[in-house]
Amino acid sequence: MDFRFSHLLLVLFGSLLFFPVLGKNKPLNIHHPEVQAFIEGISQKHQISRSEISQVLAQSIRLPAVEKLILPSAPGQPRSWQAYRARFIEPVRLEGGIEFWRQHQHWLERAQRQFGVPAEIIIAIIGVETIYGRHQGSFRVLDVLSTLSFHFPRQAPRDRSAFFRAQLEEFLIYTRRHQLAATDIRGSFAGAIGIPQFMPSSISQFAVDFDADGLVDLRNSPADAIGSVASFLLQHGWQTGLELDFPVTAKANSTPGPWLANDLQARYKPDQLLQAGFEVSTAPADYLLGLIDLESPDAPTEYRAGSINFFAITQYNRSFFYAAAVVDLARALLARSPSAGLLNQSPTLPK
């Protein structure tokens, strides 16, 4: 979650593209003062021996490729909503999504009942993230998180090493709790894990053992992935029954900048947006909405008004493009689903 799609090919083929760099990989220096302080902190906080933590971290490798991948993309072509959308609303994800729905309908229906999140929204997020589990990442998560904890690139716009140290701590506790080999778990270049690409802290806070087998397994259990996505959305403000977004007509004299929901919050009612020059004719009068812009260099900007549920999706990835792509893929899947006739009767589904 919250990872740039522009890096997807690098994630999938990183070992090939960075083969010359990978030759410089070195074991993590666990005797470095920062690493020792990290070990001491975990030992005291969780009552785990220093030697046990050191033994795991001693197996981690510094990955220069990851240090490069975590940097922002170089300036290039302007972002295009039309191009971004086309990457996800396409035959592979549509056909794969319908098959995923058929195979896991029981868990999807249960998640919809328990969490109030429609099946197609869950499927769409998983489809956007990993194409239904096909591409979960090939980097050892232990290596990724230790690299970004103690060798976060200095040329990055801001230092996120503290964030990744927190993720490394969560990862070590998670693998210890479930008696998993930390070196066996693979994920993205940023340390996201499994079918829904949860960071370790999201696993500890939002993931669920939906199939009740005693293990929260987002890598191999579609049931756990389904329940965890629904749990995440519910705990980030999802409200059963709300439509997701509405088309907006921008008047000629409107000024979108001050009204855009860059804080990812739904704050305005339709009449307030109308007074600012943005007509949301199909939205219920009592809905709270946030204005979003979907820009393309060769086409007029598309404006939408997102509901609270739209912005719950942005907590998975803090991007208007991402959430709008999830919504559009969900609608396309719903239209093609063999269960669409039944599911369309549910008040929890977007119209």
BALOBA-1460 file (C-alpha; in Angstrom, 3 decimals):
// residues 351
<rec num="1" residu="m" x="0.000" y="0.000" z="0.000"/>
<rec num="2" residu="d" x="1.061" y="3.607" z="-0.874"/>
<rec num="3" residu="f" x="3.672" y="2.481" z="-3.398"/>
<rec num="4" residu="r" x="4.228" y="3.992" z="-6.812"/>
<rec num="5" residu="f" x="2.925" y="1.938" z="-9.711"/>
<rec num="6" residu="s" x="5.705" y="3.364" z="-11.856"/>
<rec num="7" residu="h" x="8.089" y="1.106" z="-9.952"/>
<rec num="8" residu="l" x="6.083" y="-2.082" z="-10.508"/>
<rec num="9" residu="l" x="8.333" y="-3.482" z="-13.214"/>
<rec num="10" residu="l" x="11.356" y="-2.755" z="-11.063"/>
<rec num="11" residu="v" x="9.769" y="-4.673" z="-8.228"/>
<rec num="12" residu="l" x="9.016" y="-7.646" z="-10.429"/>
<rec num="13" residu="f" x="12.338" y="-7.728" z="-12.242"/>
<rec num="14" residu="g" x="14.589" y="-5.898" z="-9.805"/>
<rec num="15" residu="s" x="17.041" y="-8.733" z="-9.499"/>
<rec num="16" residu="l" x="17.618" y="-8.630" z="-13.252"/>
<rec num="17" residu="l" x="17.697" y="-4.876" z="-13.745"/>
<rec num="18" residu="f" x="20.061" y="-4.333" z="-10.838"/>
<rec num="19" residu="f" x="22.246" y="-7.381" z="-11.242"/>
<rec num="20" residu="p" x="25.491" y="-5.356" z="-11.292"/>
<rec num="21" residu="v" x="24.472" y="-3.590" z="-8.074"/>
<rec num="22" residu="l" x="23.380" y="-6.768" z="-6.344"/>
<rec num="23" residu="g" x="26.961" y="-7.953" z="-6.465"/>
<rec num="24" residu="k" x="27.736" y="-5.289" z="-3.849"/>
<rec num="25" residu="n" x="25.235" y="-6.627" z="-1.336"/>
<rec num="26" residu="k" x="26.754" y="-6.995" z="2.115"/>
<rec num="27" residu="p" x="25.517" y="-8.406" z="5.418"/>
<rec num="28" residu="l" x="24.017" y="-5.887" z="7.804"/>
<rec num="29" residu="n" x="26.571" y="-4.684" z="10.350"/>
<rec num="30" residu="i" x="24.779" y="-5.628" z="13.543"/>
<rec num="31" residu="h" x="27.597" y="-4.109" z="15.617"/>
<rec num="32" residu="h" x="26.836" y="-0.604" z="14.361"/>
<rec num="33" residu="p" x="25.677" y="1.624" z="17.255"/>
<rec num="34" residu="e" x="22.301" y="2.351" z="15.612"/>
<rec num="35" residu="v" x="21.633" y="-1.347" z="15.105"/>
<rec num="36" residu="q" x="22.695" y="-2.114" z="18.664"/>
<rec num="37" residu="a" x="20.364" y="0.585" z="19.994"/>
<rec num="38" residu="f" x="17.534" y="-0.904" z="17.935"/>
<rec num="39" residu="i" x="18.221" y="-4.382" z="19.317"/>
<rec num="40" residu="e" x="18.336" y="-3.072" z="22.883"/>
<rec num="41" residu="g" x="15.050" y="-1.218" z="22.435"/>
<rec num="42" residu="i" x="13.214" y="-4.284" z="21.148"/>
<rec num="43" residu="s" x="14.740" y="-6.476" z="23.829"/>
<rec num="44" residu="q" x="13.489" y="-4.232" z="26.627"/>
<rec num="45" residu="k" x="10.102" y="-3.453" z="25.079"/>
<rec num="46" residu="h" x="9.141" y="-7.023" z="24.228"/>
<rec num="47" residu="q" x="11.190" y="-8.961" z="26.788"/>
<rec num="48" residu="i" x="13.166" y="-10.819" z="24.119"/>
<rec num="49" residu="s" x="16.832" y="-11.660" z="24.543"/>
<rec num="50" residu="r" x="19.329" y="-9.528" z="22.639"/>
<rec num="51" residu="s" x="20.981" y="-12.640" z="21.285"/>
<rec num="52" residu="e" x="17.743" y="-13.858" z="19.697"/>
<rec num="53" residu="i" x="17.169" y="-10.561" z="17.907"/>
<rec num="54" residu="s" x="20.809" y="-10.351" z="16.867"/>
<rec num="55" residu="q" x="20.703" y="-13.845" z="15.448"/>
<rec num="56" residu="v" x="17.851" y="-12.908" z="13.126"/>
<rec num="57" residu="l" x="19.287" y="-9.552" z="12.060"/>
<rec num="58" residu="a" x="22.675" y="-11.126" z="11.386"/>
<rec num="59" residu="q" x="21.041" y="-12.976" z="8.495"/>
<rec num="60" residu="s" x="19.914" y="-9.765" z="6.773"/>
<rec num="61" residu="i" x="21.608" y="-8.283" z="3.736"/>
<rec num="62" residu="r" x="21.935" y="-4.641" z="2.750"/>
<rec num="63" residu="l" x="20.322" y="-4.179" z="-0.674"/>
<rec num="64" residu="p" x="21.603" y="-1.182" z="-2.684"/>
<rec num="65" residu="a" x="18.887" y="-1.906" z="-5.258"/>
<rec num="66" residu="v" x="16.227" y="-1.177" z="-2.642"/>
<rec num="67" residu="e" x="17.944" y="2.082" z="-1.725"/>
<rec num="68" residu="k" x="17.542" y="3.144" z="-5.351"/>
<rec num="69" residu="l" x="13.987" y="1.904" z="-5.737"/>
<rec num="70" residu="i" x="12.684" y="3.790" z="-2.706"/>
<rec num="71" residu="l" x="13.713" y="7.143" z="-4.209"/>
<rec num="72" residu="p" x="11.048" y="9.194" z="-6.029"/>
<rec num="73" residu="s" x="10.771" y="8.735" z="-9.763"/>
<rec num="74" residu="a" x="12.832" y="11.112" z="-11.851"/>
<rec num="75" residu="p" x="10.862" y="13.982" z="-13.418"/>
<rec num="76" residu="g" x="9.402" y="12.942" z="-16.753"/>
<rec num="77" residu="q" x="6.079" y="12.942" z="-18.494"/>
<rec num="78" residu="p" x="3.177" y="14.635" z="-16.689"/>
<rec num="79" residu="r" x="0.940" y="12.263" z="-14.771"/>
<rec num="80" residu="s" x="-2.011" y="11.040" z="-16.786"/>
<rec num="81" residu="w" x="-5.232" y="9.754" z="-15.270"/>
<rec num="82" residu="q" x="-6.224" y="8.190" z="-18.579"/>
<rec num="83" residu="a" x="-2.950" y="6.257" z="-18.815"/>
<rec num="84" residu="y" x="-3.048" y="5.265" z="-15.141"/>
<rec num="85" residu="r" x="-6.624" y="4.027" z="-15.380"/>
<rec num="86" residu="a" x="-5.864" y="1.974" z="-18.481"/>
<rec num="87" residu="r" x="-3.250" y="-0.012" z="-16.537"/>
<rec num="88" residu="f" x="-5.923" y="-1.389" z="-14.219"/>
<rec num="89" residu="i" x="-9.193" y="-1.448" z="-16.146"/>
<rec num="90" residu="e" x="-7.956" y="-4.032" z="-18.611"/>
<rec num="91" residu="p" x="-8.687" y="-7.678" z="-19.551"/>
<rec num="92" residu="v" x="-6.171" y="-9.400" z="-17.250"/>
<rec num="93" residu="r" x="-7.534" y="-7.764" z="-14.105"/>
<rec num="94" residu="l" x="-11.138" y="-8.030" z="-15.224"/>
<rec num="95" residu="e" x="-10.952" y="-11.719" z="-16.098"/>
<rec num="96" residu="g" x="-8.777" y="-12.488" z="-13.083"/>
<rec num="97" residu="g" x="-11.125" y="-10.586" z="-10.814"/>
<rec num="98" residu="i" x="-14.170" y="-12.533" z="-11.941"/>
<rec num="99" residu="e" x="-12.309" y="-15.814" z="-11.429"/>
<rec num="100" residu="f" x="-11.170" y="-14.652" z="-7.968"/>
<rec num="101" residu="w" x="-14.807" y="-13.834" z="-7.185"/>
<rec num="102" residu="r" x="-15.963" y="-17.291" z="-8.268"/>
<rec num="103" residu="q" x="-13.278" y="-19.086" z="-6.272"/>
<rec num="104" residu="h" x="-13.673" y="-17.110" z="-3.061"/>
<rec num="105" residu="q" x="-17.324" y="-16.075" z="-3.085"/>
<rec num="106" residu="h" x="-17.918" y="-17.587" z="0.362"/>
<rec num="107" residu="w" x="-15.247" y="-15.424" z="2.017"/>
<rec num="108" residu="l" x="-16.233" y="-12.327" z="0.060"/>
<rec num="109" residu="e" x="-19.870" y="-12.640" z="1.093"/>
<rec num="110" residu="r" x="-18.857" y="-13.218" z="4.694"/>
<rec num="111" residu="a" x="-16.586" y="-10.159" z="4.645"/>
<rec num="112" residu="q" x="-19.374" y="-8.064" z="3.183"/>
<rec num="113" residu="r" x="-21.732" y="-9.161" z="5.961"/>
<rec num="114" residu="q" x="-19.199" y="-8.733" z="8.759"/>
<rec num="115" residu="f" x="-17.461" y="-5.506" z="7.715"/>
<rec num="116" residu="g" x="-19.960" y="-3.903" z="5.346"/>
<rec num="117" residu="v" x="-17.457" y="-3.656" z="2.504"/>
<rec num="118" residu="p" x="-18.738" y="-4.801" z="-0.907"/>
<rec num="119" residu="a" x="-17.069" y="-7.804" z="-2.494"/>
<rec num="120" residu="e" x="-16.076" y="-5.911" z="-5.634"/>
<rec num="121" residu="i" x="-14.207" y="-3.246" z="-3.646"/>
<rec num="122" residu="i" x="-12.148" y="-5.920" z="-1.868"/>
<rec num="123" residu="i" x="-11.443" y="-7.682" z="-5.160"/>
<rec num="124" residu="a" x="-10.490" y="-4.443" z="-6.894"/>
<rec num="125" residu="i" x="-7.943" y="-3.491" z="-4.220"/>
<rec num="126" residu="i" x="-6.348" y="-6.938" z="-4.415"/>
<rec num="127" residu="g" x="-6.416" y="-6.725" z="-8.204"/>
<rec num="128" residu="v" x="-4.685" y="-3.359" z="-8.263"/>
<rec num="129" residu="e" x="-2.131" y="-4.382" z="-5.639"/>
<rec num="130" residu="t" x="-0.964" y="-7.804" z="-6.851"/>
<rec num="131" residu="i" x="-3.271" y="-8.988" z="-9.664"/>
<rec num="132" residu="y" x="-4.994" y="-11.307" z="-7.168"/>
<rec num="133" residu="g" x="-1.784" y="-12.521" z="-5.566"/>
<rec num="134" residu="r" x="0.220" y="-13.200" z="-8.729"/>
<rec num="135" residu="h" x="2.845" y="-10.538" z="-8.055"/>
<rec num="136" residu="q" x="3.587" y="-10.276" z="-4.341"/>
<rec num="137" residu="g" x="7.210" y="-9.160" z="-4.669"/>
<rec num="138" residu="s" x="10.485" y="-11.047" z="-4.766"/>
<rec num="139" residu="f" x="12.584" y="-9.238" z="-2.154"/>
<rec num="140" residu="r" x="13.284" y="-10.752" z="1.251"/>
<rec num="141" residu="v" x="11.325" y="-8.513" z="3.601"/>
<rec num="142" residu="l" x="13.966" y="-8.823" z="6.311"/>
<rec num="143" residu="d" x="16.595" y="-7.443" z="3.919"/>
<rec num="144" residu="v" x="14.353" y="-4.642" z="2.668"/>
<rec num="145" residu="l" x="13.349" y="-3.409" z="6.109"/>
<rec num="146" residu="s" x="16.835" y="-3.626" z="7.613"/>
<rec num="147" residu="t" x="18.271" y="-1.781" z="4.599"/>
<rec num="148" residu="l" x="15.737" y="1.036" z="4.785"/>
<rec num="149" residu="s" x="16.002" y="1.183" z="8.586"/>
<rec num="150" residu="f" x="19.747" y="1.710" z="8.710"/>
<rec num="151" residu="h" x="20.725" y="2.772" z="5.176"/>
<rec num="152" residu="f" x="17.870" y="4.963" z="4.046"/>
<rec num="153" residu="p" x="19.235" y="6.992" z="1.114"/>
<rec num="154" residu="r" x="20.483" y="10.424" z="2.132"/>
<rec num="155" residu="q" x="19.430" y="11.936" z="-1.195"/>
<rec num="156" residu="a" x="15.759" y="11.195" z="-0.486"/>
<rec num="157" residu="p" x="13.522" y="14.260" z="0.060"/>
<rec num="158" residu="r" x="12.940" y="13.200" z="3.674"/>
<rec num="159" residu="d" x="14.381" y="10.651" z="6.045"/>
<rec num="160" residu="r" x="11.902" y="7.786" z="6.576"/>
<rec num="161" residu="s" x="14.287" y="5.493" z="8.442"/>
<rec num="162" residu="a" x="12.250" y="5.805" z="11.656"/>
<rec num="163" residu="f" x="9.161" y="4.553" z="9.824"/>
<rec num="164" residu="f" x="11.021" y="1.537" z="8.487"/>
<rec num="165" residu="r" x="12.553" y="0.742" z="11.872"/>
<rec num="166" residu="a" x="9.028" y="0.592" z="13.252"/>
<rec num="167" residu="q" x="8.109" y="-1.753" z="10.393"/>
<rec num="168" residu="l" x="11.164" y="-3.901" z="11.053"/>
<rec num="169" residu="e" x="10.201" y="-4.173" z="14.716"/>
<rec num="170" residu="e" x="6.644" y="-5.203" z="13.778"/>
<rec num="171" residu="f" x="7.986" y="-7.717" z="11.285"/>
<rec num="172" residu="l" x="10.307" y="-9.351" z="13.816"/>
<rec num="173" residu="i" x="7.509" y="-9.599" z="16.387"/>
<rec num="174" residu="y" x="5.065" y="-10.978" z="13.802"/>
<rec num="175" residu="t" x="7.431" y="-13.700" z="12.607"/>
<rec num="176" residu="r" x="8.373" y="-14.622" z="16.163"/>
<rec num="177" residu="r" x="4.731" y="-14.795" z="17.300"/>
<rec num="178" residu="h" x="3.775" y="-17.111" z="14.454"/>
<rec num="179" residu="q" x="7.069" y="-19.053" z="14.495"/>
<rec num="180" residu="l" x="7.895" y="-18.079" z="10.907"/>
<rec num="181" residu="a" x="11.403" y="-17.916" z="9.479"/>
<rec num="182" residu="a" x="12.031" y="-14.213" z="8.882"/>
<rec num="183" residu="t" x="14.301" y="-15.029" z="5.950"/>
<rec num="184" residu="d" x="11.543" y="-16.925" z="4.119"/>
<rec num="185" residu="i" x="9.080" y="-14.060" z="3.710"/>
<rec num="186" residu="r" x="9.254" y="-12.099" z="0.485"/>
<rec num="187" residu="g" x="7.508" y="-8.903" z="-0.512"/>
<rec num="188" residu="s" x="7.829" y="-5.590" z="-2.295"/>
<rec num="189" residu="f" x="10.833" y="-3.267" z="-2.465"/>
<rec num="190" residu="a" x="9.255" y="-1.306" z="0.414"/>
<rec num="191" residu="g" x="8.486" y="-4.317" z="2.603"/>
<rec num="192" residu="a" x="4.794" y="-4.811" z="1.807"/>
<rec num="193" residu="i" x="3.650" y="-8.395" z="2.251"/>
<rec num="194" residu="g" x="1.215" y="-10.771" z="0.657"/>
<rec num="195" residu="i" x="-1.856" y="-10.752" z="-1.564"/>
<rec num="196" residu="p" x="-3.077" y="-7.350" z="-0.292"/>
<rec num="197" residu="q" x="0.426" y="-5.853" z="0.250"/>
<rec num="198" residu="f" x="0.195" y="-4.937" z="3.925"/>
<rec num="199" residu="m" x="3.112" y="-3.340" z="5.708"/>
<rec num="200" residu="p" x="3.990" y="-5.150" z="8.975"/>
<rec num="201" residu="s" x="2.333" y="-2.486" z="11.130"/>
<rec num="202" residu="s" x="-0.880" y="-2.865" z="9.138"/>
<rec num="203" residu="i" x="-0.721" y="-6.616" z="9.681"/>
<rec num="204" residu="s" x="-0.547" y="-6.132" z="13.440"/>
<rec num="205" residu="q" x="-3.302" y="-3.480" z="13.529"/>
<rec num="206" residu="f" x="-5.777" y="-4.467" z="10.830"/>
<rec num="207" residu="a" x="-5.164" y="-7.999" z="9.518"/>
<rec num="208" residu="v" x="-7.436" y="-10.831" z="10.637"/>
<rec num="209" residu="d" x="-7.253" y="-14.606" z="10.738"/>
<rec num="210" residu="f" x="-10.402" y="-14.865" z="8.655"/>
<rec num="211" residu="d" x="-10.178" y="-18.618" z="8.060"/>
<rec num="212" residu="a" x="-9.522" y="-19.241" z="11.793"/>
<rec num="213" residu="d" x="-6.542" y="-21.541" z="11.250"/>
<rec num="214" residu="g" x="-4.470" y="-19.851" z="13.952"/>
<rec num="215" residu="l" x="-2.260" y="-17.863" z="11.550"/>
<rec num="216" residu="v" x="-2.697" y="-14.467" z="9.910"/>
<rec num="217" residu="d" x="-1.315" y="-15.506" z="6.528"/>
<rec num="218" residu="l" x="-1.610" y="-12.832" z="3.861"/>
<rec num="219" residu="r" x="0.749" y="-14.659" z="1.498"/>
<rec num="220" residu="n" x="-1.094" y="-17.930" z="1.081"/>
<rec num="221" residu="s" x="-4.608" y="-17.451" z="2.428"/>
<rec num="222" residu="p" x="-7.041" y="-15.571" z="0.152"/>
<rec num="223" residu="a" x="-9.538" y="-15.723" z="3.025"/>
<rec num="224" residu="d" x="-7.190" y="-13.837" z="5.353"/>
<rec num="225" residu="a" x="-6.398" y="-11.351" z="2.595"/>
<rec num="226" residu="i" x="-10.098" y="-10.720" z="1.921"/>
<rec num="227" residu="g" x="-10.991" y="-10.278" z="5.585"/>
<rec num="228" residu="s" x="-7.960" y="-8.084" z="6.206"/>
<rec num="229" residu="v" x="-8.725" y="-5.670" z="3.358"/>
<rec num="230" residu="a" x="-12.285" y="-5.315" z="4.629"/>
<rec num="231" residu="s" x="-11.061" y="-4.860" z="8.207"/>
<rec num="232" residu="f" x="-8.596" y="-2.179" z="7.081"/>
<rec num="233" residu="l" x="-11.291" y="-0.176" z="5.297"/>
<rec num="234" residu="l" x="-13.749" y="-0.442" z="8.170"/>
<rec num="235" residu="q" x="-11.143" y="0.794" z="10.644"/>
<rec num="236" residu="h" x="-10.325" y="3.698" z="8.324"/>
<rec num="237" residu="g" x="-13.849" y="5.050" z="8.293"/>
<rec num="238" residu="w" x="-15.798" y="2.897" z="5.839"/>
<rec num="239" residu="q" x="-19.552" y="3.344" z="6.293"/>
<rec num="240" residu="t" x="-21.981" y="0.747" z="5.035"/>
<rec num="241" residu="g" x="-24.363" y="2.066" z="2.425"/>
<rec num="242" residu="l" x="-22.493" y="5.141" z="1.192"/>
<rec num="243" residu="e" x="-21.959" y="5.577" z="-2.512"/>
<rec num="244" residu="l" x="-18.347" y="6.157" z="-3.429"/>
<rec num="245" residu="d" x="-18.122" y="9.120" z="-5.760"/>
<rec num="246" residu="f" x="-20.119" y="11.361" z="-8.065"/>
<rec num="247" residu="p" x="-19.354" y="13.190" z="-11.316"/>
<rec num="248" residu="v" x="-18.725" y="16.915" z="-10.977"/>
<rec num="249" residu="t" x="-19.320" y="19.689" z="-13.472"/>
<rec num="250" residu="a" x="-16.916" y="22.579" z="-12.944"/>
<rec num="251" residu="k" x="-18.338" y="25.970" z="-13.878"/>
<rec num="252" residu="a" x="-16.284" y="28.247" z="-16.096"/>
<rec num="253" residu="n" x="-15.339" y="30.637" z="-13.274"/>
<rec num="254" residu="s" x="-14.604" y="27.965" z="-10.655"/>
<rec num="255" residu="t" x="-11.235" y="27.740" z="-8.924"/>
<rec num="256" residu="p" x="-10.611" y="24.122" z="-7.880"/>
<rec num="257" residu="g" x="-7.348" y="24.594" z="-6.015"/>
<rec num="258" residu="p" x="-8.697" y="25.739" z="-2.618"/>
<rec num="259" residu="w" x="-11.459" y="23.136" z="-2.721"/>
<rec num="260" residu="l" x="-9.454" y="20.034" z="-3.591"/>
<rec num="261" residu="a" x="-9.438" y="17.382" z="-0.851"/>
<rec num="262" residu="n" x="-5.672" y="17.220" z="-0.557"/>
<rec num="263" residu="d" x="-6.087" y="16.302" z="3.111"/>
<rec num="264" residu="l" x="-8.078" y="13.232" z="1.978"/>
<rec num="265" residu="q" x="-11.164" y="14.257" z="3.903"/>
<rec num="266" residu="a" x="-14.817" y="14.591" z="2.864"/>
<rec num="267" residu="r" x="-15.773" y="17.995" z="4.309"/>
<rec num="268" residu="y" x="-18.350" y="19.667" z="2.078"/>
<rec num="269" residu="k" x="-22.000" y="19.091" z="1.297"/>
<rec num="270" residu="p" x="-23.144" y="19.312" z="-2.335"/>
<rec num="271" residu="d" x="-24.648" y="22.793" z="-1.895"/>
<rec num="272" residu="q" x="-21.338" y="24.107" z="-0.558"/>
<rec num="273" residu="l" x="-19.491" y="22.776" z="-3.592"/>
<rec num="274" residu="l" x="-22.162" y="24.246" z="-5.846"/>
<rec num="275" residu="q" x="-21.629" y="27.689" z="-4.326"/>
<rec num="276" residu="a" x="-17.923" y="27.288" z="-5.137"/>
<rec num="277" residu="g" x="-18.752" y="26.475" z="-8.752"/>
<rec num="278" residu="f" x="-18.810" y="22.671" z="-8.696"/>
<rec num="279" residu="e" x="-22.116" y="20.993" z="-9.457"/>
<rec num="280" residu="v" x="-22.673" y="17.518" z="-7.987"/>
<rec num="281" residu="s" x="-26.202" y="16.978" z="-9.218"/>
<rec num="282" residu="t" x="-26.589" y="13.299" z="-8.345"/>
<rec num="283" residu="a" x="-25.305" y="13.384" z="-4.759"/>
<rec num="284" residu="p" x="-27.708" y="13.244" z="-1.798"/>
<rec num="285" residu="a" x="-27.964" y="16.608" z="-0.071"/>
<rec num="286" residu="d" x="-26.658" y="15.295" z="3.275"/>
<rec num="287" residu="y" x="-23.500" y="13.607" z="1.912"/>
<rec num="288" residu="l" x="-20.103" y="14.884" z="2.978"/>
<rec num="289" residu="l" x="-17.844" y="15.065" z="-0.059"/>
<rec num="290" residu="g" x="-14.334" y="15.962" z="-1.117"/>
<rec num="291" residu="l" x="-13.406" y="17.349" z="-4.510"/>
<rec num="292" residu="i" x="-10.816" y="15.386" z="-6.484"/>
<rec num="293" residu="d" x="-9.120" y="16.166" z="-9.793"/>
<rec num="294" residu="l" x="-8.004" y="13.495" z="-12.246"/>
<rec num="295" residu="e" x="-5.636" y="15.188" z="-14.660"/>
<rec num="296" residu="s" x="-4.427" y="14.024" z="-18.074"/>
<rec num="297" residu="p" x="-2.097" y="16.117" z="-20.261"/>
<rec num="298" residu="d" x="-4.066" y="15.524" z="-23.460"/>
<rec num="299" residu="a" x="-7.622" y="15.699" z="-22.111"/>
<rec num="300" residu="p" x="-9.767" y="17.915" z="-19.881"/>
<rec num="301" residu="t" x="-9.392" y="17.315" z="-16.157"/>
<rec num="302" residu="e" x="-12.046" y="14.967" z="-14.791"/>
<rec num="303" residu="y" x="-13.528" y="16.112" z="-11.498"/>
<rec num="304" residu="r" x="-15.314" y="13.870" z="-9.027"/>
<rec num="305" residu="a" x="-16.692" y="14.288" z="-5.536"/>
<rec num="306" residu="g" x="-15.601" y="11.489" z="-3.240"/>
<rec num="307" residu="s" x="-17.551" y="10.324" z="-0.208"/>
<rec num="308" residu="i" x="-16.188" y="9.192" z="3.140"/>
<rec num="309" residu="n" x="-15.836" y="5.715" z="1.644"/>
<rec num="310" residu="f" x="-13.783" y="7.010" z="-1.279"/>
<rec num="311" residu="f" x="-11.352" y="8.559" z="1.161"/>
<rec num="312" residu="a" x="-11.216" y="5.354" z="3.215"/>
<rec num="313" residu="i" x="-9.688" y="3.793" z="0.097"/>
<rec num="314" residu="t" x="-7.087" y="6.573" z="-0.072"/>
<rec num="315" residu="q" x="-5.815" y="5.409" z="3.332"/>
<rec num="316" residu="y" x="-4.658" y="2.264" z="1.536"/>
<rec num="317" residu="n" x="-2.720" y="4.430" z="-0.924"/>
<rec num="318" residu="r" x="-2.783" y="8.189" z="-0.498"/>
<rec num="319" residu="s" x="-3.640" y="9.001" z="-4.093"/>
<rec num="320" residu="f" x="-6.715" y="10.254" z="-5.939"/>
<rec num="321" residu="f" x="-5.621" y="8.180" z="-8.953"/>
<rec num="322" residu="y" x="-5.345" y="5.013" z="-6.882"/>
<rec num="323" residu="a" x="-8.746" y="5.288" z="-5.217"/>
<rec num="324" residu="a" x="-10.498" y="6.251" z="-8.468"/>
<rec num="325" residu="a" x="-8.898" y="3.274" z="-10.240"/>
<rec num="326" residu="v" x="-10.098" y="0.941" z="-7.467"/>
<rec num="327" residu="v" x="-13.621" y="2.352" z="-7.746"/>
<rec num="328" residu="d" x="-13.693" y="2.039" z="-11.543"/>
<rec num="329" residu="l" x="-12.296" y="-1.495" z="-11.485"/>
<rec num="330" residu="a" x="-14.857" y="-2.465" z="-8.832"/>
<rec num="331" residu="r" x="-17.710" y="-1.166" z="-10.956"/>
<rec num="332" residu="a" x="-16.412" y="-2.964" z="-14.031"/>
<rec num="333" residu="l" x="-16.128" y="-6.215" z="-12.065"/>
<rec num="334" residu="l" x="-19.608" y="-5.820" z="-10.626"/>
<rec num="335" residu="a" x="-21.054" y="-5.340" z="-14.105"/>
<rec num="336" residu="r" x="-19.408" y="-8.560" z="-15.306"/>
<rec num="337" residu="s" x="-20.008" y="-10.691" z="-12.223"/>
<rec num="338" residu="p" x="-22.284" y="-13.713" z="-12.577"/>
<rec num="339" residu="s" x="-23.691" y="-12.677" z="-9.185"/>
<rec num="340" residu="a" x="-24.305" y="-9.064" z="-10.210"/>
<rec num="341" residu="g" x="-28.075" y="-9.432" z="-10.266"/>
<rec num="342" residu="l" x="-28.151" y="-10.494" z="-6.632"/>
<rec num="343" residu="l" x="-25.427" y="-8.162" z="-5.456"/>
<rec num="344" residu="n" x="-26.991" y="-5.110" z="-7.071"/>
<rec num="345" residu="q" x="-29.832" y="-5.441" z="-4.581"/>
<rec num="346" residu="s" x="-27.455" y="-4.768" z="-1.676"/>
<rec num="347" residu="p" x="-27.563" y="-1.222" z="-0.247"/>
<rec num="348" residu="t" x="-23.830" y="-1.466" z="0.501"/>
<rec num="349" residu="l" x="-22.835" y="-1.362" z="-3.139"/>
<rec num="350" residu="p" x="-21.964" y="1.770" z="-5.165"/>
<rec num="351" residu="k" x="-24.433" y="2.618" z="-7.890"/>
